[in-house]
């Protein structure tokens, strides 16, 4: 009996913010995988090591968390005045599908760096020393993102002294601007309200701020669901009943947002929307052992991604947090003390993060102009990833 040989696909393994993913140039993919569809999804699933009923991704490059089960495809820009198209795929760990419904804000920092490494940015625009501005078209949500990537001796500067809670080692700082961050074509607040009553069978009627900014997100008050806002991963991820509750909330919130028509559709849309809960600042100990005091932060936030509490904070959710904090009356804004603000520092399981955002009312509707945060990125490995030849 004969078996197919493995094939090699050029790829780069990168960390961006508190996430890791496998990066590809579109032109380097096997021809059947250069267009959206079953072949591309099967390739990415096999690269990452999914679906894995053991939920370990031992036979792939994934690390069995939502933060590390990710793929990125970069291509020549389809929009004028942009350097690169960025397509993000969130690979399910235990199910055979890739979710293309949203962006990964953390990996966006790595997109800017990889666009330079991968030859998408014209050489004449890369300074010998200084900062290279990379104009990214986020193809999933059709938005512009601008990454400011440090350059030394004509190459991306990856090492540095910028520290990011949730990342073990310091690196060079990359500033990322999310332009017009309201996700998709609809209103930033799809229900028209900054606070809604969200009816969730078996849970109750919860106050919720439902926002499309960075990524569709459902914000809840921690105390309304029995939490303090100081929880670490194990406090929630080891509790099957809690995870089931959050998934039920997420499904009903997705219907209220108009993202799906029936809660049964939520199972095949795991990446969006996100669910997060907020609380006023109190002292807690982060997963690193660092003590976070009320003076360190404006608000506490915990968020779930792909059905589990995130170890730090998703970059896109950080945009949602900052944008919601800038709108008076949202649950995030109220937990942060209320009033008008252009930036927020929030506490998450791994520490703290400061994000800036600007929001204003136009014709009675709230809109955001941009959100800004700092991240870092570096190449971990580059070369070829191998998959069995009959993968797709």
LUMPAMI-374423 format. One line per 10 residues: number of its first residue (from 1); their letters; for each residue x, y, z of N, C-alpha, C. Coordinates in steps of 0.05 Angstrom, whole numbers, always signed. Layout:
BEGIN
NUM) A) X/Y/Z/X/Y/Z/X/Y/Z; ...
***
This chain:
BEGIN
1) XXXXXXXXXX) +17/-24/+0/+0/+0/+0/+18/+25/+0; +12/+43/-18/+28/+67/-20/+14/+91/-6; +30/+109/+4/+19/+133/+17/+31/+158/+4; +17/+180/+5/+27/+204/-8/+51/+215/+6; +69/+228/-10/+91/+242/+2/+82/+268/+14; +98/+279/+32/+92/+306/+42/+101/+327/+22; +87/+349/+23/+94/+372/+6/+103/+395/+24; +120/+412/+12/+131/+435/+27/+116/+461/+18; +109/+477/+38/+96/+502/+33/+112/+524/+47; +122/+544/+33/+137/+565/+47/+119/+579/+68
11) XXXXXXXXXX) +130/+583/+92/+114/+594/+113/+133/+607/+134; +122/+625/+150/+137/+638/+171/+120/+636/+197; +132/+629/+218/+118/+626/+244/+125/+651/+261; +105/+667/+268/+110/+692/+281/+93/+696/+306; +105/+711/+325/+89/+722/+347/+82/+750/+341; +57/+757/+346/+47/+784/+344/+31/+791/+369; +40/+810/+385/+27/+815/+411/+27/+791/+428; +4/+783/+438/+2/+759/+455/-9/+735/+440; -6/+735/+413/-15/+713/+396/+8/+703/+380; +5/+679/+369/+24/+667/+350/+8/+656/+326
21) XXXXXXXXXX) +20/+657/+302/+6/+646/+279/+26/+638/+257; +15/+624/+238/+31/+616/+214/+24/+635/+192; +45/+648/+181/+41/+668/+160/+49/+657/+132; +32/+663/+113/+38/+655/+85/+35/+679/+66; +51/+679/+45/+46/+696/+23/+27/+681/+4; +7/+695/-6/-13/+682/-23/+0/+667/-47; +20/+679/-59/+32/+667/-82/+48/+642/-76; +54/+638/-50/+69/+614/-42/+52/+590/-36; +25/+594/-34/+7/+572/-29/+4/+554/-53; -1/+529/-49/-8/+511/-72/-31/+524/-88
31) XXXXXXXXXX) -30/+521/-114/-50/+535/-131/-79/+531/-123; -88/+507/-115/-116/+504/-107/-123/+519/-82; -102/+526/-66/-106/+540/-41/-103/+571/-43; -99/+580/-67/-96/+609/-71/-122/+623/-73; -144/+608/-73/-171/+620/-73/-186/+610/-49; -205/+625/-39/-221/+616/-16/-236/+590/-22; -238/+573/-2/-253/+549/-7/-243/+525/+9; -253/+502/+2/-247/+478/+18/-218/+470/+18; -204/+473/-5/-176/+466/-6/-159/+483/+13; -164/+509/+12/-149/+527/+30/-154/+520/+59
41) XXXXXXXXXX) -179/+516/+66/-186/+510/+94/-173/+484/+103; -173/+464/+86/-161/+438/+93/-131/+441/+97; -118/+457/+81/-89/+462/+84/-83/+474/+111; -98/+495/+117/-93/+510/+142/-99/+492/+167; -120/+477/+165/-127/+459/+187/-104/+439/+192; -93/+428/+170/-71/+408/+173/-46/+421/+183; -40/+445/+174/-16/+459/+183/-17/+464/+213; -40/+473/+223/-44/+479/+251/-47/+453/+268; -57/+432/+255/-61/+407/+270/-89/+402/+279; -108/+410/+263/-137/+408/+270/-152/+393/+248
51) XXXXXXXXXX) -175/+382/+254/-187/+381/+281/-174/+359/+298; -171/+365/+324/-158/+347/+342/-176/+341/+366; -187/+316/+367/-206/+310/+389/-192/+310/+416; -165/+308/+416/-150/+309/+441/-146/+338/+450; -151/+358/+431/-148/+386/+436/-120/+394/+445; -100/+382/+432/-72/+388/+437/-57/+398/+413; -67/+392/+389/-54/+400/+364/-25/+390/+362; -21/+366/+372/+6/+354/+373/+17/+351/+345; +0/+345/+325/+10/+340/+298/+9/+365/+280; +13/+388/+292/+13/+413/+276/+27/+435/+292
61) XXXXXXXXXX) +25/+459/+281/+39/+482/+292/+22/+497/+313; -3/+490/+316/-19/+502/+337/-10/+494/+365; -17/+510/+384/-10/+505/+412/-34/+501/+429; -57/+493/+417/-81/+485/+431/-94/+508/+447; -91/+533/+439/-105/+555/+450/-115/+573/+428; -136/+589/+434/-146/+607/+413/-124/+627/+405; -105/+633/+423/-84/+653/+417/-63/+642/+398; -63/+616/+394/-41/+604/+378/-51/+586/+356; -78/+585/+352/-89/+569/+330/-98/+588/+308; -78/+601/+296/-84/+623/+278/-67/+621/+252
71) XXXXXXXXXX) -79/+632/+231/-65/+632/+205/-69/+659/+192; -49/+667/+176/-50/+693/+163/-41/+690/+134; -55/+702/+116/-47/+702/+87/-44/+731/+78; -21/+738/+68/-16/+765/+58/-15/+764/+27; -25/+785/+15/-26/+786/-14/-22/+815/-24; -17/+818/-49/-14/+844/-61/-39/+860/-55; -37/+886/-51/-60/+902/-43/-81/+904/-65; -106/+902/-57/-128/+905/-76/-140/+934/-74; -130/+949/-54/-141/+976/-50/-118/+997/-56; -125/+1019/-67/-105/+1040/-72/-93/+1051/-46
81) XXXXXXXXXX) -69/+1060/-47/-55/+1072/-24/-52/+1053/-1; -51/+1027/-6/-45/+1007/+14/-21/+990/+5; -8/+978/+24/+16/+962/+18/+10/+932/+15; -10/+923/+29/-15/+894/+31/-44/+888/+39; -54/+865/+29/-79/+855/+39/-73/+834/+60; -88/+835/+82/-85/+817/+105/-110/+802/+110; -109/+775/+107/-131/+758/+111/-125/+740/+135; -143/+739/+155/-139/+724/+179/-158/+701/+181; -147/+677/+188/-164/+653/+192/-160/+643/+221; -181/+642/+236/-180/+630/+263/-187/+601/+260
91) XXXXXXXXXX) -167/+584/+265/-171/+555/+261/-182/+542/+286; -204/+528/+283/-216/+514/+305/-197/+492/+315; -197/+487/+340/-179/+467/+352/-190/+439/+348; -216/+435/+354/-227/+408/+354/-249/+404/+333; -254/+424/+316/-274/+421/+296/-262/+427/+268; -272/+416/+247/-260/+419/+220/-269/+445/+206; -263/+468/+218/-270/+492/+203/-251/+515/+210; -249/+534/+192/-233/+558/+195/-253/+581/+195; -252/+598/+215/-270/+621/+218/-257/+645/+206; -269/+656/+185/-259/+679/+171/-275/+705/+177
101) XXXXXXXXXX) -290/+704/+199/-309/+726/+204/-297/+751/+217; -272/+750/+226/-262/+774/+240/-232/+777/+237; -221/+796/+251/-193/+803/+250/-179/+793/+275; -152/+791/+275/-136/+787/+299/-119/+812/+303; -125/+827/+323/-111/+852/+328/-83/+848/+337; -78/+827/+353/-50/+821/+362/-32/+815/+338; -41/+798/+320/-24/+790/+298/-20/+813/+278; -37/+834/+280/-34/+856/+261/-6/+869/+263; +5/+869/+287/+33/+880/+290/+52/+864/+274; +48/+837/+274/+66/+820/+259/+61/+823/+229
111) XXXXXXXXXX) +36/+830/+221/+30/+834/+193/+47/+857/+182; +49/+879/+197/+66/+901/+188/+94/+893/+184; +105/+878/+203/+133/+868/+201/+136/+849/+178; +118/+830/+175/+120/+810/+154/+116/+822/+126; +100/+843/+124/+97/+856/+99/+123/+867/+89; +140/+876/+107/+166/+886/+100/+185/+863/+93; +185/+843/+111/+202/+819/+105/+194/+806/+79; +168/+805/+73/+158/+790/+50/+159/+805/+24; +169/+830/+24/+172/+844/-1/+148/+859/-11; +128/+863/+6/+104/+877/-2/+107/+908/-1
121) XXXXXXXXXX) +125/+917/+16/+130/+946/+19/+153/+954/+1; +149/+973/-17/+171/+982/-36/+196/+990/-20; +218/+982/-31/+244/+987/-17/+248/+1017/-12; +239/+1033/-31/+244/+1062/-28/+228/+1074/-5; +208/+1060/+6/+193/+1070/+29/+204/+1060/+55; +224/+1043/+54/+236/+1032/+79/+261/+1048/+86; +260/+1063/+108/+283/+1080/+115/+307/+1062/+124; +331/+1073/+122/+354/+1059/+132/+352/+1056/+162; +343/+1078/+175/+338/+1077/+204/+314/+1095/+210; +297/+1086/+227/+273/+1102/+233/+249/+1084/+235
131) XXXXXXXXXX) +226/+1094/+225/+201/+1079/+226/+189/+1077/+199; +180/+1053/+192/+167/+1048/+166/+137/+1046/+171; +121/+1062/+157/+92/+1061/+160/+81/+1042/+139; +68/+1021/+149/+56/+1000/+132/+26/+1003/+132; +15/+1006/+108/-14/+1011/+105/-27/+984/+98; -43/+974/+116/-54/+947/+114/-84/+948/+108; -92/+932/+89/-121/+929/+84/-130/+903/+97; -146/+905/+118/-156/+881/+132/-179/+870/+117; -174/+848/+102/-194/+838/+82/-218/+826/+95; -216/+815/+120/-239/+802/+133/-261/+823/+138
141) XXXXXXXXXX) -252/+846/+149/-272/+866/+158/-272/+891/+141; -254/+891/+120/-253/+913/+101/-247/+940/+115; -225/+941/+130/-217/+964/+144/-187/+969/+140; -179/+994/+144/-151/+1002/+142/-138/+1001/+169; -114/+990/+171/-98/+989/+195/-71/+1000/+187; -59/+1016/+204/-33/+1027/+199/-13/+1018/+220; +8/+1004/+212/+28/+995/+231/+54/+1012/+228; +65/+1021/+250/+90/+1036/+249/+112/+1018/+260; +128/+1008/+241/+148/+987/+247/+176/+999/+248; +190/+995/+270/+218/+1006/+273/+237/+992/+254
151) XXXXXXXXXX) +255/+1008/+243/+275/+998/+224/+303/+1005/+233; +321/+986/+232/+350/+991/+238/+367/+978/+215; +384/+994/+204/+401/+985/+182/+385/+973/+159; +362/+985/+154/+345/+976/+131/+328/+952/+136; +329/+941/+160/+314/+917/+167/+296/+921/+191; +275/+905/+193/+257/+907/+216/+272/+902/+242; +269/+921/+260/+281/+918/+287/+262/+902/+304; +270/+878/+312/+253/+860/+328/+259/+861/+358; +284/+863/+365/+291/+863/+393/+288/+891/+404; +284/+893/+430/+281/+919/+443/+274/+917/+472
161) XXXXXXXXXX) +266/+939/+484/+260/+939/+513/+231/+944/+519; +213/+942/+499/+184/+946/+503/+173/+920/+516; +160/+924/+539/+148/+901/+553/+118/+901/+550; +107/+878/+545/+78/+874/+541/+69/+852/+559; +51/+859/+577/+41/+838/+596/+27/+816/+580; +35/+792/+586/+26/+768/+571/+47/+757/+553; +69/+772/+549/+92/+763/+532/+116/+762/+550; +130/+740/+550/+152/+736/+569/+176/+755/+566; +184/+759/+541/+209/+774/+536/+203/+801/+523; +219/+821/+529/+215/+848/+516/+223/+846/+486
171) XXXXXXXXXX) +213/+866/+471/+219/+867/+442/+215/+896/+433; +218/+901/+407/+215/+928/+397/+185/+935/+395; +179/+960/+401/+151/+969/+402/+141/+976/+373; +117/+966/+367/+104/+972/+342/+77/+985/+349; +73/+1010/+340/+48/+1023/+345/+29/+1017/+322; +4/+1009/+330/-16/+1001/+310/-40/+1019/+312; -49/+1030/+290/-73/+1048/+289/-95/+1033/+274; -118/+1030/+287/-141/+1018/+274/-159/+1041/+265; -160/+1046/+239/-175/+1068/+228/-204/+1061/+225; -223/+1079/+233/-251/+1074/+231/-257/+1046/+241
181) XXXXXXXXXX) -252/+1040/+267/-252/+1013/+276/-279/+999/+279; -301/+1013/+275/-327/+1000/+276/-327/+977/+256; -333/+952/+266/-330/+928/+250/-352/+926/+229; -345/+920/+204/-366/+916/+184/-379/+941/+174; -401/+939/+161/-415/+961/+149/-437/+974/+166; -445/+960/+187/-467/+969/+204/-459/+990/+224; -478/+997/+241/-473/+1017/+262/-455/+1006/+283; -441/+1024/+297/-422/+1016/+318/-438/+1003/+340; -462/+1013/+346/-480/+1000/+365/-503/+989/+349; -503/+964/+342/-522/+953/+323/-551/+954/+332
191) XXXXXXXXXX) -556/+955/+358/-583/+958/+369/-592/+987/+371; -573/+1005/+368/-579/+1033/+371/-577/+1043/+400; -570/+1025/+418/-568/+1031/+447/-540/+1026/+457; -532/+1042/+477/-506/+1038/+489/-507/+1016/+511; -532/+1011/+521/-537/+989/+540/-564/+977/+532; -564/+950/+531/-588/+935/+524/-595/+915/+546; -619/+906/+546/-627/+883/+562/-625/+858/+544; -606/+841/+551/-602/+817/+535/-615/+793/+549; -636/+782/+537/-650/+760/+549/-636/+734/+541; -627/+719/+561/-613/+694/+557/-627/+671/+572
201) XXXXXXXXXX) -641/+654/+558/-656/+632/+572/-637/+616/+590; -646/+611/+614/-630/+595/+633/-610/+612/+648; -606/+637/+639/-586/+655/+653/-601/+678/+665; -618/+691/+649/-633/+714/+658/-631/+737/+639; -641/+760/+647/-639/+784/+631/-615/+800/+641; -595/+804/+624/-570/+817/+632/-568/+844/+618; -557/+864/+633/-549/+889/+621/-524/+883/+603; -525/+894/+579/-503/+889/+560/-498/+913/+542; -472/+919/+538/-465/+938/+518/-454/+923/+494; -468/+925/+472/-462/+909/+448/-451/+927/+427
211) XXXXXXXXXX) -426/+922/+419/-411/+942/+402/-397/+928/+380; -396/+941/+357/-380/+933/+334/-357/+952/+331; -334/+946/+344/-310/+963/+342/-286/+945/+347; -269/+943/+327/-247/+924/+329/-256/+896/+323; -276/+886/+339/-289/+861/+334/-316/+862/+349; -336/+849/+338/-362/+850/+352/-359/+838/+380; -368/+854/+400/-364/+846/+428/-388/+851/+445; -394/+833/+463/-416/+835/+482/-404/+840/+510; -407/+864/+521/-397/+870/+547/-419/+866/+568; -411/+853/+590/-429/+848/+613/-417/+859/+638
221) XXXXXXXXXX) -433/+864/+659/-422/+870/+685/-415/+844/+699; -390/+843/+710/-381/+818/+723/-400/+809/+745; -409/+828/+761/-425/+820/+784/-452/+808/+776; -462/+815/+752/-488/+805/+743/-486/+775/+736; -462/+765/+731/-459/+737/+724/-443/+722/+745; -440/+735/+769/-427/+721/+791/-397/+722/+792; -385/+742/+779/-356/+745/+780/-347/+772/+791; -321/+774/+795/-309/+798/+807/-293/+815/+786; -286/+802/+764/-269/+816/+745/-239/+812/+750; -233/+796/+771/-205/+790/+778/-197/+762/+770
231) XXXXXXXXXX) -215/+747/+757/-211/+719/+751/-187/+714/+732; -173/+692/+736/-152/+683/+718/-164/+659/+702; -148/+650/+682/-158/+630/+664/-171/+606/+677; -156/+594/+696/-165/+569/+708/-191/+573/+723; -197/+597/+733/-222/+601/+748/-246/+596/+731; -244/+601/+705/-267/+598/+687/-263/+574/+668; -240/+570/+658/-236/+549/+638/-238/+521/+650; -235/+518/+676/-238/+492/+689/-267/+487/+698; -285/+505/+691/-313/+503/+699/-331/+500/+674; -338/+475/+667/-354/+470/+643/-381/+484/+643
241) XXXXXXXXXX) -394/+488/+667/-419/+502/+669/-416/+531/+662; -394/+543/+671/-389/+571/+664/-384/+575/+635; -369/+557/+623/-363/+559/+594/-389/+555/+578; -406/+537/+587/-432/+534/+573/-449/+559/+576; -448/+571/+599/-463/+596/+603/-454/+618/+584; -427/+621/+582/-417/+642/+565/-423/+637/+536; -423/+612/+528/-429/+605/+500/-459/+611/+494; -476/+606/+514/-504/+612/+510/-508/+642/+508; -495/+657/+525/-496/+686/+523/-486/+696/+496; -464/+684/+487/-452/+693/+462/-471/+688/+439
251) XXXXXXXXXX) -484/+664/+439/-502/+657/+417/-526/+676/+416; -538/+682/+439/-561/+700/+440/-553/+729/+433; -529/+736/+442/-518/+763/+435/-513/+765/+405; -504/+744/+392/-499/+744/+363/-525/+749/+348; -547/+736/+358/-573/+740/+345/-582/+769/+348; -579/+780/+372/-587/+807/+377/-571/+827/+360; -546/+821/+355/-529/+838/+339/-535/+836/+309; -550/+815/+301/-556/+810/+273/-534/+795/+258; -515/+783/+273/-493/+768/+261/-502/+741/+251; -522/+730/+265/-534/+704/+258/-564/+707/+261
261) XXXXXXXXXX) -579/+689/+248/-608/+690/+250/-619/+672/+272; -604/+650/+278/-613/+631/+298/-589/+623/+315; -594/+617/+340/-571/+610/+358/-556/+585/+349; -569/+568/+334/-556/+544/+324/-532/+550/+306; -532/+574/+294/-511/+581/+275/-486/+590/+290; -487/+595/+316/-464/+604/+331/-441/+584/+332; -448/+558/+331/-427/+537/+332/-407/+539/+309; -416/+549/+286/-399/+552/+263/-388/+580/+260; -392/+596/+281/-381/+624/+281/-369/+629/+308; -347/+614/+314/-335/+615/+341/-319/+640/+346
271) XXXXXXXXXX) -308/+652/+325/-289/+674/+328/-304/+700/+336; -328/+703/+326/-344/+727/+332/-372/+720/+338; -386/+735/+356/-375/+758/+372/-360/+747/+396; -346/+766/+410/-332/+759/+435/-351/+766/+458; -346/+754/+481/-360/+760/+505/-339/+770/+526; -345/+792/+539/-326/+803/+559/-342/+813/+582; -330/+813/+606/-344/+824/+629/-325/+844/+644; -337/+864/+655/-322/+887/+666/-329/+891/+695; -311/+904/+709/-315/+911/+738/-298/+935/+745; -305/+948/+766/-289/+971/+776/-263/+960/+788
281) XXXXXXXXXX) -242/+976/+788/-216/+966/+796/-215/+957/+825; -203/+934/+830/-196/+924/+856/-169/+910/+853; -155/+906/+875/-129/+893/+874/-132/+864/+867; -113/+854/+850/-112/+825/+844/-84/+818/+836; -78/+793/+836/-52/+783/+828/-54/+771/+800; -39/+781/+781/-39/+771/+753/-26/+744/+752; -30/+731/+729/-19/+704/+725/+11/+702/+727; +24/+725/+723/+54/+726/+725/+63/+729/+754; +44/+733/+773/+50/+738/+801/+52/+767/+808; +49/+785/+788/+50/+813/+792/+24/+823/+804
291) XXXXXXXXXX) +26/+841/+824/+3/+852/+837/-7/+876/+822; -33/+877/+815/-45/+899/+801/-62/+914/+822; -57/+939/+826/-72/+955/+845/-93/+972/+831; -113/+982/+846/-133/+999/+834/-121/+1024/+821; -98/+1033/+831/-85/+1057/+819/-73/+1051/+792; -69/+1025/+786/-55/+1018/+761/-74/+1018/+737; -100/+1016/+742/-119/+1012/+720/-144/+1029/+724; -159/+1033/+702/-185/+1047/+703/-208/+1028/+706; -204/+1003/+696/-226/+983/+695/-214/+956/+693; -228/+936/+702/-220/+908/+699/-237/+895/+677
301) XXXXXXXXXX) -224/+880/+659/-238/+867/+637/-227/+838/+634; -245/+820/+630/-239/+792/+623/-255/+786/+598; -242/+772/+579/-255/+766/+554/-251/+737/+546; -271/+726/+533/-269/+698/+523/-264/+698/+493; -248/+679/+484/-242/+675/+456/-243/+646/+449; -258/+639/+429/-262/+611/+420/-269/+593/+444; -287/+604/+460/-299/+588/+482/-283/+586/+507; -261/+600/+509/-244/+599/+534/-236/+627/+542; -232/+631/+568/-222/+657/+578/-194/+661/+567; -189/+684/+555/-163/+691/+543/-142/+696/+565
311) XXXXXXXXXX) -118/+688/+559/-96/+691/+579/-88/+720/+583; -94/+737/+564/-88/+766/+567/-111/+781/+555; -108/+793/+531/-130/+806/+518/-126/+806/+488; -146/+798/+473/-145/+799/+444/-141/+829/+435; -125/+833/+415/-121/+860/+406/-146/+874/+396; -162/+859/+381/-187/+870/+371/-206/+876/+394; -207/+859/+415/-223/+865/+438/-213/+889/+453; -187/+893/+453/-176/+917/+466/-186/+942/+452; -189/+941/+425/-200/+963/+410/-230/+967/+418; -244/+946/+421/-272/+948/+430/-274/+960/+458
321) XXXXXXXXXX) -256/+952/+476/-256/+962/+503/-251/+992/+503; -230/+1000/+488/-223/+1029/+487/-245/+1045/+475; -257/+1035/+453/-279/+1050/+440/-303/+1052/+458; -310/+1030/+471/-333/+1031/+489/-328/+1049/+513; -303/+1050/+522/-297/+1067/+545/-300/+1097/+538; -297/+1103/+512/-298/+1130/+503/-327/+1140/+499; -346/+1122/+501/-374/+1129/+497/-388/+1130/+524; -397/+1154/+533/-410/+1156/+560/-434/+1138/+562; -436/+1123/+584/-459/+1107/+590/-457/+1078/+584; -436/+1070/+569/-433/+1041/+565/-424/+1028/+591
331) XXXXXXXXXX) -427/+1002/+592/-418/+988/+616/-388/+991/+621; -373/+992/+600/-344/+995/+603/-338/+1023/+613; -351/+1043/+602/-347/+1071/+610/-355/+1075/+639; -377/+1064/+647/-387/+1067/+675/-368/+1053/+694; -359/+1029/+688/-341/+1014/+705/-314/+1029/+708; -307/+1044/+687/-282/+1060/+687/-286/+1087/+701; -309/+1093/+711/-314/+1118/+725/-332/+1137/+711; -340/+1131/+686/-358/+1148/+671/-344/+1172/+659; -360/+1189/+646/-349/+1214/+634/-336/+1209/+607; -323/+1230/+596/-309/+1228/+570/-280/+1220/+574
341) XXXXXXXXXX) -270/+1204/+557/-242/+1196/+558/-232/+1189/+530; -206/+1192/+526/-193/+1185/+500/-174/+1162/+502; -171/+1151/+526/-155/+1127/+530/-164/+1113/+555; -157/+1088/+557/-164/+1072/+580/-141/+1052/+586; -136/+1048/+611/-117/+1027/+620/-134/+1006/+634; -133/+982/+624/-150/+961/+636/-133/+938/+646; -143/+925/+667/-130/+902/+678/-141/+876/+665; -123/+858/+657/-131/+832/+646/-117/+810/+661; -121/+785/+655/-109/+764/+671/-78/+764/+672; -65/+775/+652/-36/+775/+652/-24/+802/+661
351) XXXXXXXXXX) -40/+822/+665/-29/+848/+674/-47/+871/+665; -34/+891/+652/-49/+915/+644/-43/+922/+615; -60/+939/+604/-56/+949/+576/-69/+976/+574; -56/+994/+561/-67/+1021/+556/-73/+1023/+526; -97/+1032/+519/-106/+1035/+492/-120/+1061/+489; -115/+1075/+467/-128/+1100/+461/-150/+1097/+441; -171/+1113/+443/-193/+1113/+423/-207/+1139/+424; -218/+1147/+401/-234/+1171/+399/-261/+1165/+387; -282/+1174/+400/-309/+1169/+390/-325/+1195/+391; -344/+1198/+373/-361/+1222/+373/-388/+1215/+361
361) XXXXXXXXXX) -408/+1232/+366/-434/+1228/+355/-437/+1243/+329; -447/+1229/+308/-452/+1241/+282/-481/+1234/+275; -498/+1254/+272/-526/+1251/+266/-540/+1232/+286; -532/+1235/+311/-544/+1219/+332/-533/+1192/+336; -514/+1183/+319/-503/+1157/+321/-473/+1159/+329; -464/+1141/+347/-436/+1142/+355/-419/+1129/+333; -396/+1141/+330/-376/+1131/+311/-348/+1134/+323; -330/+1118/+314/-302/+1119/+324/-284/+1126/+300; -265/+1144/+305/-247/+1151/+283/-223/+1133/+282; -211/+1127/+306/-189/+1108/+306/-183/+1099/+335
371) XXXXXXXXXX) -169/+1077/+336/-159/+1067/+362/-130/+1061/+359; -115/+1065/+380/-85/+1062/+378/-76/+1045/+402; -58/+1026/+395/-45/+1011/+417/-17/+1003/+408; -1/+996/+427/+26/+987/+422/+28/+957/+426; +42/+944/+407/+47/+916/+408/+76/+911/+400; +84/+886/+399/+110/+878/+389/+107/+853/+373; +127/+846/+357/+125/+822/+340/+154/+813/+334; +156/+787/+328/+181/+777/+318/+177/+750/+304; +196/+745/+286/+196/+719/+272/+208/+698/+291; +194/+676/+294/+204/+654/+310/+218/+633/+293
381) XXXXXXXXXX) +206/+628/+269/+218/+608/+251/+208/+614/+223; +225/+609/+203/+218/+612/+176/+229/+590/+159; +216/+584/+137/+225/+563/+119/+201/+550/+105; +196/+524/+110/+174/+510/+98/+159/+494/+120; +133/+493/+117/+117/+475/+133/+109/+451/+115; +109/+427/+126/+102/+404/+110/+75/+393/+117; +60/+384/+97/+35/+371/+101/+33/+348/+82; +18/+327/+88/+14/+304/+70/+3/+314/+43; +11/+302/+22/+4/+311/-5/-25/+308/-11; -40/+291/+4/-69/+288/-1/-86/+305/+17
391) XX) -73/+325/+30/-88/+342/+49/-111/+356/+37; -107/+366/+13/-129/+381/+0/-135/+371/-28
***
